[in-house]
């Protein structure tokens, strides 16, 4: 019996998502690269073919656009009839806009909440029927929400990186998404599905303006691979961090 899975990675035409797509494809899985702009996605698919000699599939998907989400579901339903793994990687940071708890940029906060929370929720629930249909006791479906260590309230309140609390638009949206992840994991636990958050930690990508000193995007993606491919004995309702786990 084939162990190949059908996997969707949102926001994967660049950065960690892009690297994750080709790492999973290299393991023999059918991987959908999802891009808000179809042209950018087409370029990314071609780049993977040219540089890695791997075939991946493209789906246009804007997590803030319900019509786009529904079209993506319909495409994967038609082409595959199943979905084993959903990786919610799409997101925005608004880190380039100065703001803090005492001087908030409400437009930036609304934008991150729309993409990182509402976008994640509506994408997940839209694909849930396909994930449920693919779920079996021996091969559970998986939902992995890519998060940030800055969304760990325990870590931010007392940890060594608590100075990063000023990124409130990004941190707040991701902390809220983590809360949703807990609720989702608990609801789907009886069905055997695996639902987790994971972050590779500080990784230099477009999301943070290519801030120097972090992991490469591929190094960050490597940490996510085992959390995408959880088996029946795998963990659920965890906040995975490179080398361990974080408090919620």
Secondary structure as UniProt FT lines:
FT   STRAND          6..9
FT   HELIX           15..25
FT   TURN            26..28
FT   STRAND          30..35
FT   HELIX           38..52
FT   STRAND          57..60
FT   TURN            63..64
FT   HELIX           66..79
FT   STRAND          85..88
FT   TURN            95..96
FT   HELIX           106..112
FT   HELIX           113..118
FT   HELIX           119..134
FT   STRAND          142..146
FT   HELIX           149..151
FT   HELIX           153..158
FT   TURN            160..161
FT   HELIX           162..166
FT   HELIX           168..188
FT   HELIX           189..191
FT   STRAND          194..199
FT   HELIX           206..208
FT   TURN            212..213
FT   HELIX           217..228
FT   TURN            232..233
FT   STRAND          239..241
FT   TURN            242..243
FT   STRAND          244..245
//
